[in-house]
C-alpha cells in the first residue's frame, strides 16, 4: 500500500510475524508504521458530501469532522443525504452531531447565506 501519512508516499508492505504481530516494512517515518497498522486493523476515512439547503439552488459542502470507520461510509452518506440545512450556515457549523452513532459530527465547509 502507499502511505498517505506524509508527503513521502512510501510503499508499505504489512505482514504478520510468527507471533501474529503486524510488521510494517518500507516506512521511512513513524507515521508510516502507524498508518500501515491502522489501515490493516481499523481503516477509517473522512467523508465529504453535499447537503440540500432550504431555499437555495446551491448545495452545502460538508465533511466528517474526523475519519469514520470505512465500513460505515455508505451509511454515513445515506444519513447526510437525508438532511436539509437551513441558512444561514457558517463554516464549521454542525450539520449532524453524531452521524450513525460514530461519535463524529458532520460539519459545513463553506458559508451559505439566506435566500
C-alpha positions in Angstrom: 0.0 0.0 0.0 1.0 3.6 -0.4 1.3 5.5 2.8 -0.5 8.9 3.0 0.8 9.8 6.4 3.2 12.4 5.0 4.3 13.7 1.5 6.9 10.9 1.1 4.3 8.4 -0.2 6.3 5.3 1.0 5.4 1.9 -0.4 4.5 -0.2 2.6 4.4 -3.9 3.0 2.4 -5.1 6.0 2.6 -8.7 7.2 2.3 -10.8 10.4 5.3 -12.3 12.1 5.4 -15.7 13.8 3.7 -14.3 16.9 0.8 -12.8 14.8 2.1 -9.2 15.3 1.8 -6.8 12.4 5.1 -5.8 10.8 5.4 -2.8 8.5 8.3 -2.5 6.0 9.1 0.4 3.8 8.1 3.2 6.2 10.7 6.0 6.4 8.9 7.6 9.4 6.9 6.6 12.4 3.7 7.8 10.8 4.1 5.2 8.1 4.2 2.4 10.5 1.2 3.7 12.4 -0.7 4.2 9.1 0.0 0.7 7.9 -1.1 -0.9 11.1 -4.3 1.2 11.3 -5.1 0.5 7.7 -4.9 -3.2 8.3 -6.8 -3.3 11.6 -9.3 -0.5 11.6 -9.3 1.6 8.4 -11.0 5.0 8.5 -11.9 7.7 6.0 -13.0 11.3 6.1 -16.3 11.6 4.2 -17.2 14.6 2.1 -20.6 15.2 0.5 -23.2 17.8 -0.5 -26.4 18.7 1.5 -29.5 20.3 0.2 -30.1 23.9 1.5 -33.6 25.2 2.2 -34.4 28.0 -0.3 -31.1 27.7 -2.2 -30.1 26.2 -5.5 -26.5 25.6 -4.5 -25.9 22.6 -2.1 -23.8 22.9 1.0 -20.4 21.2 1.1 -19.9 19.1 4.3 -17.4 16.6 5.7 -17.0 14.5 8.7 -15.0 16.3 11.4 -12.9 13.2 11.9 -12.5 10.0 10.0 -15.2 7.3 10.4 -14.9 3.6 10.1 -14.5 2.6 6.4 -17.4 0.1 6.7 -19.8 2.9 7.7 -19.1 5.2 4.7 -22.3 4.3 2.8 -24.4 4.5 5.9 -22.9 7.9 6.7 -23.7 9.1 3.1 -27.3 8.0 3.4 -27.6 10.0 6.6 -26.1 13.0 5.0 -28.5 12.6 2.0 -31.5 12.8 4.3 -30.6 16.2 5.8 -31.6 19.6 4.6 -29.7 22.6 6.0 -31.4 25.8 7.0 -29.4 29.0 6.2 -27.5 30.9 7.4 -24.8 28.3 7.7 -21.2 29.1 8.8 -18.0 27.2 8.1 -17.7 24.6 10.9 -21.4 24.6 11.9 -22.5 21.1 12.9 -25.0 19.7 10.4 -25.3 16.3 12.0 -23.9 16.0 15.6 -23.3 12.2 15.8 -23.6 10.6 12.4 -24.6 6.9 12.5 -23.6 6.5 16.1 -19.9 7.1 15.3 -19.5 10.0 17.7 -18.3 12.1 14.7 -20.0 15.3 13.6 -20.7 16.3 10.1 -19.7 19.9 9.6 -20.2 22.6 7.0 -17.1 23.5 4.9 -18.5 26.7 3.4 -20.7 29.7 4.3 -24.3 29.8 3.0 -26.5 33.0 3.3 -30.2 33.1 3.4 -32.0 33.1 0.1 
